[in-house]
Amino acid sequence: MSVSSAGAQANGENLGALGISADGHYVAFTSLASNLVAGDVNEITDVFVRDLRAGTTTLVSLGVSGNQGGDASAVNPASFSADDRYLAFSSWSSNFVPGDTNDKPDVFVRDLLP
């Protein structure tokens, strides 16, 4: 699962396939790899989704403006919505939304449709 859209193997530690959509279309996982998507330069754990039908890998742990996290993100089992459109993940990143100053992990929901 932890390969780039071009088929390159992950160059960092993968923390496993931690969520599978109900229809088996998507697999969500957490990885330290920096080569799964272009421009992943934050050097922390990120949440990715592998689309098994399309053979693509997408970074989903991004802020509201598309920025990468400044701290670790993770996905938990059963984090997909019933229709597989949304993925919930948690993150310690305080730069995903404005005004996040509680120094605690927060839960975010990402729309998987392009």
N, C-alpha and C positions, 0 to 999 in steps of 0.2 A: 504494500500500500504506500509506503513512504518513498515514492519516486516522483521526479518532476514530470511535467507534462511531456517533456522530451524523452523520458525514460531513464534519466540519470538517477543512480542510487543516492540516497541521502548521505551527506558528508558529515553528519553529526548524529548524536544519540537520538534515537526514537523511543518514545515512551509508550508505544503500542497503539493498536487500533482500539480506541476507547469508546467508540459509538458507531453503530451501524443503523442506517435508516431502515424503517419498517419494510420497505420493498427491496432492500439490498442494493439500491442505486448508489448510495453514498457511504463512505467510511470517514469518520472524523478521527483525527489523531493529533497528538502533541509531539513536537520535535524541536530539537536544538539545531537541526540542519539549516544551513544558510543557502543551499543550492536548489531547494525545491521550487522556488519561484524567483523570478528576476527581482533584484533590488532588496532582498531580505538582508539587512545590515545591522539589525539591532542586537544580535548575539545573545538572545534569550529564548526561552521556550515560547513557541507560537502554536496556534491551533490551525490545522489545515484540514481541508476536505478533499478527498479523492473521489472523483466521479468515475465510477467503474464502467459506465457505458461509454462515456466520451473519452476516457483515458486521460483526464486532466486533473491537475492538482491546483487548489486555490488556497491562498492565505486568507483566513476568515477573521483572525484576531487583529482587527484594525479599528482605529478610532472613527468617530463620526465624519471626519474630514479625510479619511483614508490613510491617516498616519499610523506608523508602526508603534507598537507599545514600548514603553520605557521600563517595563517590568514583566515578569512571567505571566503567561496565560495558560489555561488548561481547559480540557473538555471532560465531562463526566459521562458515564454510561447513560443511555436513554435520553440524550440531549436533543434529539431531533423532534420536531413537531409531528403530530399524527399524519399530516399530509406531506411530510419530508421537505417542506419549503423552508423551514427555519431551523437554525441550530443555536442552542443556548451554550454559552461558555462563560467561564469566570476568568477574571484577570486582576492582578495587583496593579496594573498600569493606571496611573492617575492622569494620564494625558489622553485618554480615549474620549472623555466628555469634559466640557468646561466645568470648573468648580468642584472637581473631585478632590477633596482635601481630607477625607476621613482616614487615610492610611490603612484601609481595609480592602479585601478583595470585593469586587462588584460583579454582578451577573449582567451579561449582554446577550442580545438576540440578534443574529445576523440572517438576513434574507438571502437564500441561496440562489434565487433566480437572477439571471443577469439583467 
